[in-house]
Amino acid sequence: MMKVAISKVGKAKRAAQWPEAVDNIFVNNDPLVTIETGKTMAKAWIKTIAQEQQKDYAQNFVLRIIEAYWEQMYVQANSKYPLPFLLKKMVSKKLDKSALAVAEAIGTSASRIEIIDACYLIGNIYTALLPAGLRSSDGIFYTPPCLSNRLIYLAESNGVDWKNATVLDPACGNGAFLLPIGLKIKSVLKGCTSERILEHIETHLHGFEIDAFAGWMCQVFIEVGLKSILIQCSRRIKPLVKICSALDEKVCDYSSGFDLVIGNPPYGKLKLTEAIRFRFGASLYGHANLYGIFTQLAIELTATGGTIAYLTPTSFLSGEYFKKLRHFIRSQSTPTDFDFVSVRKGVFEDVLQETVMAVYKNGLSNCNEVYVNQVTTSTGGYCKVETSGKFELPEDLSEPWILPRLPTQAGAVRAMRGLNFRLSDWGYRVSTGPLVWNRHKGQLKEKSGQNCFPLVWSESVLQNGSFKLKAEKANHLPYFKFKKGDDWLVTRQTCILLQR
């Protein structure tokens, strides 16, 4: 770890305020350590700002990072090339000298690493500084390079030709997919003139993004990635990102269809308007999730024979609320690949979420089998891939897709397909517990008392299948105090408890 030179500031204060000696903060030559240290400081700093102003301060802080990064990248290119204009005016906030110094140190350090890594790390600082409620409601979580690289590879494996393919990321963020794809297009067209390459990218690479600041960052990183041909052409690249909600976009504007729709769409429960429910009724059942709607949209925006490559939560594979989405996917496209990300924690900033990279071909085929892998994230922008094999999807288009998360589960999954009976045949009914604890936080109790019942958390079911009543994790308390009308929350019949 980097040693931080901070005079007169103790360890306990480092996370709570900017260091006093900011000019001497970053004494290590490792740019990744500098960026991570700066991010930690910025996260502590943003907590001192009123929540309603955090987004504005986050954007001003990251703007200075980008300015410092841009200056360094174009100094290296020996060209005074101005930073792209913001796509939408932002609220200006004055940063103190300490904040400016840290932002400049991060931007300068980012100029010393690979552009795709810089794009991710700077974007990750931006999302980390946004108010938690905004990140959650809008599903703002950016994709690590190792996963974007893998999903792009899966698209290539399904026939995407970068010399000809038209590409859309309908929620492009700061460019996790558009940037590396732009670099791939530049590489495969290297025999063409710079102007020809530029024109090709302008007509073949597109993004939608609801956050104008994120869309601007995407444009910035693409212009850094293409700086050699931009300098040769003595002009800017036309805007590749349209600031809009993809859900409001008229499909008829893109009726010809894209050869590839790729991305990490936003996810989270969505309160539907009547217009949205009608528009996406073919895939909606019960509660709506943003990524499910974006999946229908992707299939509709893709040309026949085109490819959809998405990184999403896994809940659509078996959840009851997604049965119409599964039917829509199977009736309009052919699933080909499922790469399960092996860890739930640490893949996205402050998120615990099981995810899968899923690929579909627009249009139907006779093939009902999909390739399944497990991927483990690693440094260097690559994933470790372990193959689980090929697995058949059910004939009923709405049925859950039972696929192994791990290669060791492959045998069990195949055996399940040969079973003649289901749990319902033996009189069992599968259900989650009726209590949603965070809706009743005030009724959780440390000690038993009148009208208190023991609360069974999932942690009570141990890995070896044994049971131990406990409540030791954060926010877990052992008892629940019932109020009038809460009887429906009490489970009185015999149950078999499982970890989901």
C-alpha positions in Angstrom: 0.0 0.0 0.0 1.1 3.5 -0.6 2.3 5.5 2.3 0.6 8.9 2.5 2.6 11.9 3.6 0.1 13.8 5.8 1.5 16.1 8.4 -0.4 16.8 11.6 -3.3 14.6 10.6 -3.8 11.3 12.4 -5.2 8.1 11.0 -8.6 8.6 12.6 -9.0 12.0 10.8 -7.8 10.9 7.3 -11.1 9.5 6.3 -13.1 12.4 7.7 -11.4 15.4 6.0 -9.1 16.5 3.3 -5.4 16.2 4.4 -3.8 19.5 5.4 -0.7 18.9 3.3 -2.5 18.2 0.0 0.5 19.1 -2.1 2.4 16.2 -0.6 -0.4 13.6 -0.5 0.5 11.3 -3.3 4.1 10.3 -2.8 3.9 6.9 -4.5 4.6 6.5 -8.2 1.8 3.9 -8.6 -1.0 5.7 -10.3 -3.6 3.1 -9.3 -2.8 3.6 -5.6 -3.1 7.4 -6.1 -6.5 7.1 -7.8 -7.8 4.7 -5.1 -6.5 7.0 -2.3 -8.1 10.0 -3.9 -11.4 8.2 -4.3 -11.4 7.3 -0.6 -10.8 10.9 0.3 -13.5 12.1 -2.1 -16.1 9.7 -0.7 -15.4 11.0 2.8 -15.6 14.6 1.6 -18.9 14.2 -0.3 -20.5 13.0 3.0 -19.9 16.4 4.5 -22.0 18.0 1.8 -25.8 18.3 2.0 -27.4 15.4 0.1 -29.4 17.6 -2.3 -26.1 19.2 -3.4 -24.0 16.1 -3.7 -24.7 15.4 -7.3 -23.6 18.9 -8.3 -20.4 18.7 -6.3 -19.7 15.3 -7.6 -19.9 16.5 -11.2 -17.7 19.6 -10.5 -15.1 17.3 -8.8 -15.1 14.8 -11.7 -15.0 17.7 -14.2 -11.7 18.8 -12.7 -10.4 15.2 -12.9 -11.4 15.0 -16.6 -9.8 18.4 -17.3 -6.5 17.3 -15.7 -6.7 14.0 -17.5 -7.4 15.7 -20.9 -4.6 18.2 -20.4 -2.1 15.4 -19.8 -3.3 13.2 -22.7 -3.1 16.0 -25.2 0.2 17.3 -23.9 1.5 13.8 -24.6 0.0 14.1 -28.2 1.8 17.5 -28.6 -1.5 19.1 -29.6 -3.6 21.9 -28.0 -6.9 20.3 -28.6 -9.8 21.7 -26.5 -11.9 19.6 -24.2 -15.4 18.7 -25.7 -18.2 21.0 -24.6 -20.5 19.7 -21.9 -23.7 18.2 -23.5 -25.8 20.0 -21.0 -25.1 22.9 -18.7 -24.3 21.8 -15.1 -24.6 23.7 -11.8 -21.3 25.2 -11.1 -19.9 24.7 -7.6 -16.7 26.2 -6.2 -14.3 23.5 -5.0 -11.8 24.4 -2.3 -8.0 24.1 -2.9 -7.8 20.7 -1.3 -10.6 19.2 -3.5 -9.0 20.7 -6.6 -5.6 19.3 -5.7 -6.9 15.8 -5.1 -9.0 15.9 -8.4 -5.9 17.0 -10.3 -3.8 14.3 -8.8 -6.4 11.7 -9.8 -6.6 13.0 -13.4 -2.9 13.2 -13.8 -2.4 9.7 -12.5 -5.2 8.4 -14.8 -3.2 9.6 -17.8 -0.5 7.1 -16.9 -2.7 4.0 -17.3 -4.6 2.3 -20.1 -7.5 4.4 -21.4 -10.1 1.7 -20.8 -9.0 1.4 -17.2 -8.9 5.2 -16.8 -12.5 5.4 -18.2 -13.7 2.9 -15.6 -11.9 4.2 -12.6 -12.9 7.8 -13.2 -16.5 6.8 -13.9 -16.5 4.7 -10.8 -15.4 7.7 -8.7 -18.3 9.6 -10.2 -20.9 7.0 -9.3 -19.4 6.6 -5.8 -19.9 10.3 -5.1 -23.6 10.4 -6.3 -26.3 10.2 -3.6 -27.0 6.6 -2.8 -30.7 7.0 -3.4 -30.0 8.4 -6.9 -27.6 5.5 -7.8 -30.2 3.0 -6.6 -33.3 4.5 -8.3 -31.6 5.1 -11.6 -29.5 1.9 -11.5 -26.2 3.7 -12.0 -23.4 1.1 -11.7 -20.6 1.1 -14.3 -19.1 -2.1 -15.8 -15.5 -3.2 -14.9 -13.3 -3.6 -18.0 -12.9 -7.4 -17.5 -16.6 -7.9 -17.8 -17.1 -5.4 -20.7 -14.2 -7.2 -22.6 -15.7 -10.6 -22.0 -19.2 -9.5 -23.2 -17.6 -7.9 -26.3 -15.8 -11.2 -27.0 -19.1 -13.1 -26.7 -20.6 -10.7 -29.2 -17.7 -11.3 -31.6 -18.1 -15.1 -31.1 -21.7 -14.7 -32.3 -20.7 -13.2 -35.6 -20.4 -9.4 -34.9 -18.1 -7.9 -37.6 -16.6 -4.7 -36.4 -15.9 -3.6 -40.0 -19.6 -3.4 -40.8 -21.7 -3.7 -37.6 -23.9 -0.9 -36.4 -23.8 -0.8 -32.6 -26.0 0.7 -29.9 -25.6 0.9 -26.1 -29.0 2.2 -24.9 -27.6 3.1 -21.4 -24.0 3.9 -22.3 -22.9 5.6 -19.1 -19.4 6.9 -19.5 -18.4 4.5 -22.2 -17.6 1.1 -20.8 -18.7 -0.6 -24.0 -18.6 2.2 -26.6 -15.0 3.1 -25.9 -13.5 -0.4 -26.4 -15.7 -1.0 -29.4 -14.6 2.3 -30.9 -11.0 1.2 -30.5 -11.8 -2.2 -32.1 -13.3 -0.4 -35.1 -10.3 1.8 -35.4 -8.0 -1.2 -35.3 -9.9 -3.3 -38.0 -10.0 -0.2 -40.3 -6.3 0.7 -39.8 -5.7 0.5 -43.6 -8.2 3.2 -44.3 -7.6 7.0 -44.1 -8.2 8.7 -40.8 -11.2 10.6 -42.2 -12.7 7.3 -43.4 -12.3 5.7 -40.0 -13.8 8.8 -38.3 -16.8 8.8 -40.7 -17.3 5.1 -40.2 -17.4 5.4 -36.4 -19.7 8.3 -36.6 -22.3 6.3 -38.5 -21.9 2.9 -36.8 -21.4 3.7 -33.1 -24.3 5.1 -31.0 -25.2 5.5 -27.4 -28.3 6.7 -25.4 -27.8 8.1 -21.9 -30.1 9.9 -19.6 -27.3 11.5 -17.5 -25.9 14.3 -19.6 -22.7 14.4 -17.6 -22.0 10.7 -18.0 -22.7 11.0 -21.7 -20.2 13.8 -21.9 -17.6 11.7 -20.2 -18.2 8.9 -22.8 -17.6 11.4 -25.6 -14.4 12.6 -23.9 -13.0 9.2 -23.5 -13.8 8.3 -27.1 -12.1 11.4 -28.3 -9.0 10.5 -26.2 -9.0 7.0 -27.7 -9.2 8.4 -31.2 -6.9 11.4 -30.6 -4.4 10.4 -33.3 -6.9 10.4 -36.1 -8.7 13.4 -34.8 -5.5 15.4 -34.9 -4.8 14.2 -38.4 -8.3 15.1 -39.5 -8.1 18.5 -37.7 -11.7 18.1 -36.5 -13.9 16.7 -33.7 -15.8 13.5 -33.9 -19.6 14.2 -34.2 -21.5 13.4 -31.0 -22.1 9.7 -30.6 -24.2 9.9 -27.5 -27.8 11.1 -27.5 -29.0 12.5 -24.2 -32.4 10.9 -23.7 -34.2 8.1 -22.0 -34.0 5.0 -24.2 -37.5 4.1 -23.0 -38.9 7.4 -24.4 -37.1 7.0 -27.7 -39.2 6.4 -30.8 -38.2 3.0 -32.2 -39.2 4.2 -35.7 -36.2 6.5 -35.7 -34.0 3.4 -35.8 -36.3 1.1 -37.8 -33.5 -0.4 -39.8 -32.2 -2.1 -36.7 -28.7 -2.4 -35.2 -26.4 -5.3 -35.7 -25.5 -5.3 -32.0 -27.2 -3.9 -29.0 -24.9 -4.2 -26.0 -24.6 -2.9 -22.5 -25.2 -3.1 -18.8 -28.8 -1.7 -18.6 -30.0 0.0 -15.4 -31.7 -2.3 -12.9 -34.1 -1.7 -10.1 -37.9 -1.8 -9.5 -39.8 0.7 -11.6 -43.1 2.4 -11.0 -44.8 2.2 -14.4 -46.8 4.8 -16.1 -49.7 3.6 -18.2 -47.8 4.4 -21.3 -44.7 2.4 -20.4 -46.9 -0.6 -19.2 -48.7 -0.6 -22.5 -45.5 -0.1 -24.6 -43.7 -3.0 -22.9 -46.7 -5.2 -22.0 -45.3 -8.1 -24.0 -42.7 -8.7 -21.3 -44.2 -7.3 -18.1 -45.9 -9.3 -15.4 -46.4 -8.0 -11.9 -43.5 -5.8 -10.6 -41.4 -4.3 -13.3 -37.6 -4.1 -13.3 -35.7 -1.7 -15.5 -33.4 -4.2 -17.0 -36.3 -6.4 -18.1 -37.8 -3.5 -20.1 -34.4 -2.7 -21.6 -34.1 -6.4 -22.7 -37.4 -6.1 -24.6 -36.2 -2.8 -26.1 -32.8 -4.3 -27.1 -34.5 -7.2 -29.0 -36.8 -4.7 -30.8 -33.9 -2.5 -31.8 -31.8 -5.3 -33.2 -32.0 -6.3 -36.8 -33.0 -9.8 -37.7 -29.9 -12.0 -37.3 -28.3 -9.3 -35.1 -27.0 -9.8 -31.6 -28.1 -8.7 -28.1 -25.4 -8.9 -25.4 -26.4 -7.8 -21.9 -25.0 -7.9 -18.4 -27.9 -8.1 -16.0 -29.0 -9.6 -12.7 -29.9 -13.3 -12.9 -33.4 -13.0 -11.5 -35.1 -13.1 -15.0 -33.9 -16.7 -15.4 -36.4 -18.1 -12.9 -38.4 -15.4 -11.2 -42.2 -15.5 -11.5 -42.3 -11.8 -12.4 -40.1 -12.4 -15.4 -42.1 -15.3 -17.0 -43.5 -13.1 -19.7 -40.0 -11.7 -20.4 -38.7 -15.2 -20.8 -41.5 -16.0 -23.2 -40.8 -12.8 -25.1 -37.1 -13.5 -25.4 -37.7 -17.1 -26.6 -40.4 -16.1 -29.0 -38.4 -13.3 -30.6 -34.8 -14.5 -30.3 -32.4 -17.4 -29.8 -30.4 -17.5 -26.5 -26.8 -18.6 -27.2 -24.6 -17.9 -24.2 -24.8 -17.4 -20.5 -21.7 -16.4 -18.5 -22.4 -16.3 -14.7 -20.2 -13.9 -12.8 -18.8 -16.0 -9.9 -18.9 -13.4 -7.1 -21.8 -11.2 -6.0 -19.8 -8.7 -3.9 -17.3 -6.2 -5.3 -18.1 -6.4 -9.0 -20.1 -3.2 -8.8 -19.5 -0.3 -6.4 -21.3 -1.0 -3.1 -23.6 -3.6 -4.7 -24.4 -7.2 -3.7 -25.8 -8.7 -6.9 -25.6 -12.0 -8.8 -25.1 -11.2 -12.5 -25.0 -13.0 -15.8 -23.7 -12.0 -19.3 -26.4 -13.2 -21.7 -26.3 -13.2 -25.5 -29.2 -13.7 -27.9 -29.5 -13.7 -31.7 -32.5 -11.9 -33.0 -34.7 -14.4 -34.8 -35.6 -18.0 -34.1 -33.6 -21.2 -34.8 -34.0 -24.9 -34.2 -31.3 -24.8 -31.6 -32.6 -25.0 -28.0 -29.2 -25.3 -26.3 -27.1 -22.6 -24.7 -23.4 -22.5 -23.7 -22.9 -21.9 -20.0 -19.7 -20.7 -18.3 -18.6 -19.3 -15.0 -16.4 -16.2 -15.1 -14.2 -14.9 -12.4 -13.1 -11.3 -12.5 -9.4 -10.6 -12.5 -7.0 -7.7 -12.9 -5.7 -6.7 -16.3 -9.1 -6.5 -18.0 -9.6 -10.2 -18.4 -11.8 -12.9 -16.9 -11.0 -16.5 -15.9 -13.5 -18.7 -17.7 -14.6 -22.2 -16.7 -16.9 -24.1 -19.0 -20.0 -25.8 -17.6 -21.2 -27.1 -21.0 -24.3 -26.9 -23.2 -27.7 -27.1 -21.6 -31.2 -27.3 -23.1 -33.8 -24.7 -22.3 -37.4 -25.9 -21.5 -39.9 -26.4 -24.3 -42.4 -24.2 -22.4 -41.2 -20.7 -23.2 -42.3 -19.3 -19.9 -40.7 -21.9 -17.7 -37.6 -21.1 -15.5 -34.3 -21.7 -17.2 -32.4 -24.0 -14.9 -28.7 -23.5 -15.6 -25.6 -24.2 -13.5 -23.9 -21.2 -11.8 -20.8 -23.3 -11.3 -19.3 -26.1 -13.4 -19.7 -28.4 -10.4 -23.5 -28.0 -10.6 -23.6 -29.2 -14.2 -24.3 -32.8 -13.3 -27.1 -31.9 -10.8 -28.8 -29.7 -13.4 -28.7 -32.5 -16.0 -30.1 -34.9 -13.4 -32.9 -32.5 -12.6 -34.2 -32.7 -16.1 -34.7 -36.4 -15.7 -36.8 -36.2 -12.6 -40.4 -37.3 -13.0 -41.9 -35.4 -10.0 -41.8 -31.9 -8.6 -42.1 -30.7 -5.0 -45.7 -29.8 -5.6 -46.4 -33.5 -6.4 -45.3 -34.3 -2.8 -47.4 -31.6 -1.3 -44.8 -28.9 -0.9 -45.2 -25.2 -1.8 -42.2 -23.0 -2.3 -42.3 -19.5 -0.8 -40.1 -16.8 0.5 -40.7 -15.6 4.0 -43.6 -13.1 4.2 -41.6 -10.6 6.2 -39.8 -7.8 4.3 -37.7 -6.7 7.3 -36.6 -3.3 6.1 -40.3 -2.2 5.8 -40.7 -2.9 9.5 -37.4 -1.8 11.0 -39.0 -0.2 14.1 -40.4 -3.6 15.1 -37.1 -5.4 15.2 -36.0 -6.0 18.8 -32.8 -7.0 20.6 -34.7 -8.8 23.4 -37.8 -10.9 23.6 -41.0 -9.5 25.2 -44.7 -9.4 24.9 -45.9 -10.1 21.3 -42.3 -10.8 20.2 -41.5 -13.8 18.1 -38.1 -15.1 17.1 -37.0 -13.9 13.7 -35.3 -16.5 11.4 -32.7 -15.0 9.1 -31.2 -16.8 6.2 -27.9 -16.9 8.1 -29.4 -19.5 10.4 -29.2 -22.1 7.7 -25.6 -23.1 7.6 -23.6 -24.3 4.6 -23.7 -27.9 5.8 -27.5 -27.7 6.0 -27.8 -27.5 9.7 -29.8 -24.9 11.5 -28.7 -22.4 14.2 -31.0 -19.6 15.3 -28.8 -16.5 15.2 -28.9 -12.8 14.1 -25.3 -11.7 14.0 -25.0 -9.8 10.7 -25.4 -6.0 10.3 -29.0 -4.8 10.7 -30.1 -8.3 12.0 -31.9 -8.5 15.3 -33.3 -11.7 16.8 -36.9 -10.7 17.6 -39.9 -9.1 15.9 -42.6 -7.4 17.8 -46.0 -7.9 16.3 -48.7 -5.3 16.0 -52.4 -5.7 15.4 -53.0 -7.0 11.9 -49.5 -8.6 11.7 -50.8 -12.2 12.1 -50.2 -13.0 8.5 -46.5 -12.6 9.1 -46.4 -15.5 11.5 -45.4 -18.9 10.0 -47.1 -21.6 12.1 -46.8 -24.7 9.9 -43.8 -27.0 9.6 -41.3 -25.8 7.0 -38.1 -26.9 5.4 -35.7 -23.9 5.4 -33.3 -23.3 2.5 -30.7 -20.7 1.7 -31.9 -19.2 -1.7 
